[in-house]
Amino acid sequence: MAHLKLAAAAALLAAGPALAQNRIDLIRPDAPELAQYGASPIGVRAVEFTDPDRIDVTATAEEGAEIRGPRTLSAEIWYPAAEGTDEGGTYTTLLRDGETEVKLQGRASRNAAVASGEFPLVIISHGYPGNRMLLSHLAENLASKGYVVVSADHPESTYDDMGLFTSTLVNRAVDQRFLLDSMAGLQDDLGAAIDADNAAVIGYSMGGYGALIFGGAGLSQAAIDRAEPDRFVAPDGLLDRLASGSEEHDALVDPRVKAVIAIAPWGRQHEFWDAGGLAKLSKPLMLVSGSDDDVSVYDAIRDIFAQTTGTTRHLLTFEYANHNAAAPMPAPVESWQMSEKLGWAPFEHYADPVWDTVRMNNVLQHFSTAFLDLHLKGDNAAGEYLDLVPDAADGVWSADADGNPDEANTYWKGFANRTAKGLSFETRASGK
């Protein structure tokens, strides 16, 4: 059996240069229009931000009283680089097993000079577990289009330091606010290029949970009132600070955040929000989900879509996709092998059994670009890419003699004929 696994791994490595290099920057020929990389070269830097006085959830649970201390987030920052910057670079990261080191190939140049100008800020937040590279495909893509993007490893929520789940429940939205404050406070050449007053948060799974809280949807009383032995009970009543209507939650929500993208957000299936709390979210919202998500549960995500009545929101659905819809980067080739530690191939953490990951990544890049350009750059033309017939199957392709869509065309803007299959994009206005 061992020789079969080795042979399979060798076959994967020989399958093609792109696969062997674990590329995060692939754009398929059938990708929608706005998935294409922008005109700017990309730079990337690694930084650490330390909050000197944060509640330590694990220590608090052990001691039975609130314990505070420093909390350090290791982050990657992608940004538009100066003209003439050489393209291409690698990243070293860990697989889902928390042990196997892999290299990823992208387009960013490490520590490149920063382009002149000022650029909106995007915060990307991974799931539980995850790390700052999980959505690196999206980070690079947005940086090439004139955004500064930061993604951090959330302590006690990464592949190699998974801690109490309640630490993620308590800390995730606070981490996102801390990243916004830290990026706004940079005093170097990169800091001068950041327009932190025009910011967005993109979160996947538990990152989506945090993004909704940070965006204004405080937790329900049912979430706060949970009692032992419920596995979601945080020590010392620490979740009270995130309760809808509390002073602490009101202070957490930040006017600098102009838009939220929540991909497969966790929490509604366990009543962490109710309709009243969700209605308080006032930031423009885009939800992304697979119709077969059985982790965050698609019906619960549809409840979020229905109940966030305080804002205009969208729901992008990948038919038959599960929890990994759109967000994770393509599975590194090393993940295709069985992990003795996990008892399963880490491939499952990144991939979907129905959809091609690169395809989903490209669709997410397209819609994220349109949504952020509209709300962070004030590009009203970008809104045309969000004004769609809800079910792509209902769109009618009509084109002139040169193949360009004509006035009779109702197919999704930015998608070539037949390429929006399996997708739906619903919109509800504020108050509805």
Salt bridges, closest charged atoms under 4 A:
ASP25 OD1 - ARG23 NE 2.82
ASP25 OD2 - ARG107 NE 2.98
ASP30 OD2 - ARG28 NH2 2.65
ASP51 OD2 - ARG54 NE 2.89
ASP53 OD1 - ARG68 NE 3.03
GLU66 OE2 - ARG68 NH1 2.86
GLU66 OE1 - ARG241 NH2 2.83
GLU76 OE2 - ARG110 NH1 2.61
GLU76 OE1 - ARG132 NE 2.74
GLU99 OE2 - LYS341 NZ 3.85
ASP153 OD2 - ARG132 NH1 2.69
ASP175 OD1 - ARG54 NH1 2.73
ASP175 OD2 - ARG71 NH2 2.92
ASP175 OD2 - HIS154 ND1 2.93
ASP181 OD2 - ARG177 NE 3.27
ASP181 OD1 - ARG256 NH2 2.42
ASP189 OD2 - ARG45 NH2 2.99
ASP230 OD2 - ARG226 NE 3.06
ASP254 OD2 - ARG177 NE 3.20
ASP254 OD2 - ARG256 NH2 2.69
GLU271 OE1 - ARG268 NH1 2.95
ASP293 OD2 - HIS323 ND1 2.93
ASP356 OD2 - ARG28 NH1 2.97
ASP373 OD1 - LYS377 NZ 3.85
GLU384 OE1 - LYS413 NZ 3.88
GLU426 OE2 - ARG302 NH1 2.77
